[in-house]
Amino acid sequence: MNHHFYKTIEQINNTAWIIIYILYVAVLFGLSTTAPKILPYLDLFIKLLTCFFLILRFNPFNHIKFSNLDQTMAFTAGFFILSTTVTNEIVIAYTSQIKSKAKEKKRKLEAEYLNRMNKNTYN
């Protein structure tokens, strides 16, 4: 693999991680409703990028010296699997809890409204 290919992979990897961090912050602070829908696709993209890089780079037919990019990608692979497993579960639990509370609040408001309407109708 040539130097240009490595630089391109490195730039794509770094950009994708920055986007993931921004989206996680947006989700956790409630700044975006579309971020939770985008995160699984971005996670999948990074997983596939990392998998293809590792398969191409470390196949049995390729005799290589371990470079800085190799070290970064190996670390990224391990860190990504760990962080997405933990973080995704936290984000999913957090957003489902918020949705559940919002639905309960909506149900209570609707019930109060109907009670008021019934009282006004019969008075």
C-alpha positions in Angstrom: 0.0 0.0 0.0 1.3 3.4 -0.9 1.8 6.5 1.2 -1.1 8.4 -0.4 -3.5 5.5 0.4 -2.4 5.6 4.1 -2.9 9.4 4.3 -6.4 9.1 2.8 -7.4 6.3 5.2 -6.0 8.3 8.1 -7.9 11.5 7.1 -11.2 9.6 6.6 -10.7 7.8 10.0 -9.9 11.1 11.9 -12.8 12.9 10.2 -15.3 10.2 11.0 -14.2 10.1 14.7 -14.7 13.9 15.0 -18.2 13.6 13.5 -19.0 10.8 16.0 -17.9 12.9 18.9 -19.9 15.9 17.8 -23.0 13.7 17.3 -22.6 12.0 20.7 -22.5 15.5 22.4 -25.5 16.6 20.4 -27.5 13.5 21.5 -26.5 13.7 25.1 -27.4 17.4 25.4 -30.6 17.0 23.3 -29.3 19.3 20.6 -30.3 17.1 17.7 -33.1 14.7 17.0 -31.5 13.3 13.8 -28.1 12.4 15.4 -29.4 9.2 17.0 -30.5 8.1 13.5 -27.1 8.9 11.9 -24.9 7.4 14.6 -25.5 3.7 13.7 -24.5 4.4 10.1 -21.4 6.3 11.1 -20.5 3.5 13.5 -20.9 0.9 10.7 -18.8 3.0 8.4 -15.9 3.2 10.8 -16.2 -0.5 11.6 -16.1 -1.4 7.9 -13.2 1.0 7.2 -11.2 -0.4 10.0 -12.0 -4.0 9.0 -11.0 -3.5 5.4 -7.8 -1.7 6.4 -6.8 -4.5 8.8 -7.7 -7.2 6.3 -5.7 -5.5 3.4 -2.8 -4.5 5.6 -2.3 -7.7 7.6 -3.3 -10.4 5.2 -0.9 -13.5 5.2 0.5 -12.6 1.7 1.7 -9.2 2.7 5.1 -8.9 4.5 5.1 -5.5 6.2 6.8 -3.4 8.8 4.5 -2.0 11.5 4.0 1.7 10.8 2.4 4.5 12.9 -0.8 4.2 10.9 -0.9 0.5 11.7 -0.5 1.2 15.4 -3.2 3.9 15.2 -5.6 1.7 13.3 -5.1 -1.3 15.6 -5.7 1.0 18.6 -8.7 2.6 16.9 -10.2 -0.9 16.2 -9.9 -2.0 19.8 -11.0 1.4 21.2 -13.9 1.7 18.7 -15.3 -1.7 19.6 -15.1 -1.0 23.3 -16.4 2.6 23.2 -19.2 2.0 20.7 -20.4 -1.0 22.7 -20.5 1.0 25.9 -21.5 4.4 24.6 -24.3 3.1 22.3 -25.9 1.2 25.1 -25.8 4.3 27.3 -27.2 6.6 24.6 -29.9 4.1 23.7 -30.9 3.8 27.4 -30.8 7.5 27.9 -32.9 8.4 24.8 -35.4 5.6 25.4 -35.8 6.9 29.0 -36.4 10.4 27.8 -38.9 9.2 25.2 -40.7 7.2 27.9 -40.9 10.2 30.2 -42.2 12.3 27.3 -44.9 9.8 26.4 -46.0 9.6 30.0 -46.1 13.4 30.3 -48.1 13.6 27.1 -50.5 10.9 28.3 -51.1 12.8 31.6 -51.7 16.1 29.8 -54.2 14.4 27.4 -56.0 12.8 30.3 -56.2 16.2 32.2 -57.5 17.9 29.0 -60.2 15.2 28.5 -61.2 15.5 32.2 -61.5 19.3 31.9 -63.5 18.9 28.7 -65.9 16.4 30.3 -66.4 18.7 33.3 -67.2 21.6 31.0 -69.6 19.5 28.9 -71.6 18.3 31.9 -71.7 21.7 33.8 
